[in-house]
Amino acid sequence: MDHPDNTAALGADLLAVVARINRLANQRIELPLPVAQARLLSTIEDQGPTRISDLAALDHCSQPTMTTQVRRLEDAGLVTRAEDPGDARAVLIAITDAGRRILSRVRADRSAAINPYLAHLDDAERTALTDAIAVLRGLLDMARHDRQP
């Protein structure tokens, strides 16, 4: 049975809580690179080699803005450019091993910021959170399959 009103409220609550948890994690640590660059690096890792125009569309920004952001990551050795085999005029942006290492560090540092709060959860709350994470991963899988033909 579909509950559109409940679904909309659930979606809004979910996004609000996730945003607040992300802010909490970001506020409690010093990131080795700006939040926007860490987010972009994560997107590049998730998408695989991607055109700048596609990254700009995913991030809802202009192509010149994305080019500047990619250049910063490239200058830091965190991404590389390679010719797109499907279009010699285009380039693909890919994460480097150094990019993966710094992204792993960012994730570990952000996780460490919330781990003390997780330590206070009882067994039932831990189980509920583990189950919720599995559901959220399932949502991401559904979204990923919707995007692909």
C-alpha positions as CSV (number, residue, x, y, z in Angstrom):
1,M,0.0,0.0,0.0
2,D,1.4,3.4,-1.0
3,H,1.4,6.3,1.5
4,P,2.5,9.4,-0.5
5,D,2.1,11.8,2.4
6,N,4.1,9.6,4.7
7,T,6.7,8.9,2.0
8,A,7.3,12.6,1.4
9,A,7.6,13.3,5.1
10,L,9.9,10.3,5.5
11,G,12.1,11.4,2.6
12,A,12.4,15.0,4.0
13,D,13.2,13.7,7.5
14,L,15.8,11.3,6.1
15,L,17.5,14.0,4.1
16,A,17.5,16.4,7.1
17,V,19.0,13.9,9.5
18,V,21.7,12.8,7.0
19,A,22.6,16.4,6.3
20,R,22.8,17.2,10.1
21,I,25.0,14.1,10.7
22,N,27.3,15.1,7.8
23,R,27.6,18.6,9.3
24,L,28.3,17.2,12.7
25,A,31.1,15.0,11.2
26,N,32.6,17.9,9.2
27,Q,32.5,20.4,12.1
28,R,34.3,18.1,14.5
29,I,37.4,17.5,12.4
30,E,39.9,19.4,10.3
31,L,39.6,18.1,6.8
32,P,42.8,17.7,4.7
33,L,40.9,19.4,1.8
34,P,37.8,21.6,1.5
35,V,34.4,19.9,1.9
36,A,33.4,20.6,-1.7
37,Q,36.6,19.1,-3.0
38,A,36.2,16.0,-0.8
39,R,32.6,15.7,-2.1
40,L,33.8,16.0,-5.7
41,L,36.6,13.4,-5.1
42,S,34.0,11.0,-3.7
43,T,31.7,11.6,-6.7
44,I,34.6,10.9,-9.1
45,E,35.4,7.7,-7.2
46,D,31.8,6.6,-7.3
47,Q,31.2,7.5,-11.0
48,G,34.5,6.2,-12.3
49,P,36.2,8.1,-15.1
50,T,33.8,10.9,-15.9
51,R,33.7,14.0,-18.2
52,I,33.8,17.4,-16.6
53,S,30.4,18.3,-18.1
54,D,28.9,15.2,-16.4
55,L,30.5,16.1,-13.1
56,A,29.1,19.7,-13.5
57,A,25.6,18.3,-14.1
58,L,25.9,16.0,-11.1
59,D,27.0,18.8,-8.9
60,H,24.5,21.3,-10.3
61,C,27.2,23.9,-11.3
62,S,28.6,25.4,-14.4
63,Q,31.3,23.6,-16.5
64,P,33.8,26.5,-15.8
65,T,33.2,26.1,-12.1
66,M,33.7,22.4,-12.3
67,T,36.8,22.8,-14.4
68,T,38.3,25.0,-11.7
69,Q,37.5,22.4,-9.0
70,V,38.9,19.6,-11.1
71,R,42.1,21.6,-11.8
72,R,42.6,22.0,-8.0
73,L,42.3,18.3,-7.4
74,E,44.6,17.7,-10.4
75,D,47.2,20.1,-9.1
76,A,47.1,18.2,-5.8
77,G,47.7,14.9,-7.6
78,L,44.3,13.6,-6.5
79,V,42.8,13.1,-10.0
80,T,44.1,12.7,-13.6
81,R,42.8,13.6,-17.0
82,A,42.8,11.1,-19.8
83,E,41.5,11.2,-23.4
84,D,38.0,9.9,-23.7
85,P,38.3,6.8,-26.0
86,G,34.7,7.6,-27.3
87,D,35.5,11.2,-28.2
88,A,39.0,12.5,-28.8
89,R,37.9,16.1,-28.0
90,A,36.8,15.2,-24.5
91,V,38.7,14.2,-21.4
92,L,37.8,11.9,-18.6
93,I,38.6,12.7,-15.0
94,A,39.7,9.7,-12.8
95,I,40.7,9.5,-9.2
96,T,44.4,8.6,-8.5
97,D,45.8,6.3,-5.8
98,A,46.7,9.5,-3.8
99,G,43.1,10.6,-4.2
100,R,41.8,7.3,-2.9
101,R,44.2,7.5,0.1
102,I,43.1,11.1,1.0
103,L,39.4,10.2,0.6
104,S,39.9,7.2,2.8
105,R,41.5,9.5,5.4
106,V,38.6,12.0,5.2
107,R,36.1,9.2,5.7
108,A,38.0,7.7,8.7
109,D,38.3,11.2,10.3
110,R,34.6,11.9,9.7
111,S,33.7,8.5,11.1
112,A,35.9,9.1,14.2
113,A,33.9,12.3,14.9
114,I,30.6,10.3,15.3
115,N,32.0,7.1,16.7
116,P,31.8,8.3,20.3
117,Y,28.1,8.8,20.0
118,L,27.7,5.4,18.3
119,A,29.5,3.8,21.3
120,H,26.5,4.8,23.5
121,L,24.0,2.8,21.5
122,D,22.6,-0.3,23.0
123,D,22.4,-3.6,21.1
124,A,18.9,-3.0,19.8
125,E,19.8,0.5,18.5
126,R,23.0,-0.9,16.8
127,T,20.9,-3.6,15.1
128,A,18.3,-1.0,14.0
129,L,21.1,1.3,12.7
130,T,22.7,-1.6,10.8
131,D,19.4,-2.5,9.3
132,A,18.8,1.1,8.3
133,I,22.1,1.3,6.6
134,A,21.3,-1.8,4.6
135,V,18.0,-0.2,3.6
136,L,19.8,3.0,2.6
137,R,22.3,1.0,0.5
138,G,19.3,-0.6,-1.2
139,L,17.9,2.8,-2.0
140,L,21.2,3.8,-3.6
141,D,21.3,0.6,-5.6
142,M,17.7,1.3,-6.9
143,A,18.7,4.9,-7.8
144,R,21.8,3.7,-9.6
145,H,19.8,1.2,-11.7
146,D,17.2,3.9,-12.6
147,R,20.0,6.1,-14.0
148,Q,21.3,3.3,-16.3
149,P,19.5,1.9,-19.2
